């Protein structure tokens, strides 16, 4: 193995490690952004429904409406809407996290296959060197 081959191999190895590191960093940044947006989404949704729950009794504060069951029905609809929105937000975040997990898995598979190919190439180089040394002796 010549010095040029060794330097090329070292550059390829460092480029693969660098690409792997940058890929992991990108995935972690996306995960951090997702966590921040999840927190803000939960806060905003909480504020929205807190205001809606506070306004609910006032909208039915007319004669006979509080006891008629209409308020109870409106509270049930509001609770169902809140639960549906929370579930939709959780599913969307789950899908985004699954996408990030798939990207990480693909990155790790690519890097591990490079390492495997590199190990095979090293073994073949050692075999060639040992055979050439046997031919000299």
TAHUMO-V217687 format. One record per pair of residues at least 6 apart in sequence whose C-alpha atoms are under 6 Angstrom apart, sorted by sequence separation. I is the first residue (numbers start at 1). GAP is how many residues later the second one is. D is the distance in Angstrom with one decimal. If there is no record, write none. Layout:
i=I gap=GAP d=D
i=I gap=GAP d=D
//
This chain:
i=60 gap=6 d=5.9
//
